[in-house]
Amino acid sequence: MRIPFDNSYAKLPSQMFTPQLPTPVKAPQIIATNTELATLLGIDPAELASADAAQVFAGNHIPDGAAPLAQVYAGHQFGNWNPQLGDGRAVLLGEVVGSDGIRRDIQLKGAGPTPYSRSGDGRAWLGPVMREYLVSEAMHALGVPTTRALAAVTTGERVLREEILPGAVITRVARSHIRVGTFQFFASRGDMAALAALTDHVIARHYPDATGPAELLDQVIARYAALIAKWMGLGFIHGVMNTDNVAIAGETIDYGPCAFIDDFHPDSVFSAIDQYGRYAYSNQPGIGAWNMAQFATALIPLMPDRDAAIEAFTAAVHRFPVIYDAEWLKVFGAKLGIAEPVDDDRALITDLLDLMAKDGADFSNTFAHLGTDTARDQFLDRAGFDAWAMRWNLRKAANAAEIMGKANPQIIPRNHQIEAVIAAGRTGDMAPFHTLLAAVTAPYAPLTEATAPFARAPSKGEAVTRTFCGT
């Protein structure tokens, strides 16, 4: 299998990674491959069906030109500092420059232990692999910057979690896997040479208009604020917004205990490891600002005047909520079919969200049904919704249906549907996975008889209240 590698991270100082081969597996079999993404990366789609494909995507065969490595980083996990993290179950095969001119990483996740595994087995089980494939490709289709899935394979081996489970590997593609925690690792150790080299690499790779650390910080803040606003507009909860899960490129990364809200409650938490709700839906913007403060702190050692840098970087971080609020207004304005939202529209938006929260209205379906006769059916307080709708009708644009059609998905990867697909996959039945994948990667298409079931909110018996990392 030919992959046109053009590696750059492997040429950085050696303390940034450890050369690491994947651990071979027993009997890999393809679950899914992404023809569209392969074409973008310069990989012949025909080779995805070759006998070698499963061997490559499982880590049994290393393609020519690859430079396999595990990256090191640190991070704040649920607010607690951990000075030594890293790719504990992932191996970066290398980078390719796509037909769009963008450089991307190709990484095997679940590829076996590395020096950063911290006693973990370095493996992934089938459930999280299927979840990440589905949700990351859905997020791409929804217009959210995200890592993507190139392939997924079963390994023919078992992994031990709370029970014995089928093993799997996902091939993840990202603009890079460099994180806020990567900067924190070198800053905390006082390794200025590595920190400077990392900064130069990120600027050249992701932010070529930035002239130094200060402008890099500004641009990362702007990109990250816009990303979180998109999450909020979809009712998406990341679940583990640790600094080691914040991609410097501004993409959504690490789909562990993530979830989309069904019945809307702003303080919703799904992650089983988020015991105190640090990363609840409503907390995500504030945590975003906090994460950017940690990034700013890691960059300060590069500045010639520490006191001046602290003052300037503090001001930059304080701009995060301003940027976020503007992006949030833009996102939710579009969801209401408002062509040019203004500050006065915030009350209209928040009043609808308050009505939704009071009645536990389904987040996605409420917005998808706006402007139709079934919109008020999402609410118990229909008189309250009718009063709100009268105000909305005075504000929405003449082409509101067109605007909303591009902002309000008909289908999202709902938690109960993902769990059903995983349950089928554990028995070897992958047909439900492919059916759901086709539905969630066409989220704005009009519903058909075949796809309408995927827009249905879960019954009380189907609702998923907890999600898990799978590590």
GIPEUR-V426322 format. One record per helix or strand of 3 or more residues. SS is the DSSP state (a for helix, b for strand). FROM is the first residue (numbers start at 1). LEN is the number of residues. If there is no record, write none. Layout:
ss=SS from=FROM len=LEN
ss=SS from=FROM len=LEN
This chain:
ss=a from=9 len=3
ss=a from=14 len=3
ss=b from=17 len=3
ss=b from=29 len=5
ss=a from=35 len=6
ss=a from=45 len=5
ss=a from=51 len=8
ss=b from=69 len=3
ss=b from=75 len=3
ss=b from=80 len=3
ss=b from=90 len=8
ss=b from=103 len=7
ss=b from=123 len=3
ss=a from=126 len=16
ss=b from=148 len=13
ss=b from=164 len=11
ss=a from=180 len=9
ss=a from=192 len=15
ss=a from=213 len=22
ss=a from=243 len=3
ss=a from=281 len=20
ss=a from=306 len=13
ss=a from=320 len=16
ss=a from=345 len=15
ss=a from=363 len=7
ss=a from=375 len=4
ss=a from=382 len=12
ss=a from=400 len=6
ss=a from=415 len=12
ss=a from=431 len=10
ss=a from=452 len=4
